[in-house]
């Protein structure tokens, strides 16, 4: 079970890292701007970016739209950062 939690933590951190990088480097939007303009709670958005909370697929899709990222590109970046051998469950 510990390994699963470690993998979940890594997954949340990488998702947050991608969102934060795009927000800062591609849009220059602040957390406050994204929250107000696109209906996200600033505190929760900050927690997402810092990998403290997981996000649903719907939330990820909405964030991609807010940051002008194609969801498929987001998924590709996520796969690249996690590596080809990343799996939640050992076989």
Secondary structure as GFF3:
##gff-version 3
##sequence-region A 1 91
A	DSSP	alpha_helix	2	21	.	.	.	ID=ss1
A	DSSP	pi_helix	22	27	.	.	.	ID=ss2
A	DSSP	alpha_helix	31	38	.	.	.	ID=ss3
A	DSSP	alpha_helix	42	49	.	.	.	ID=ss4
A	DSSP	alpha_helix	57	66	.	.	.	ID=ss5
A	DSSP	alpha_helix	71	82	.	.	.	ID=ss6
###
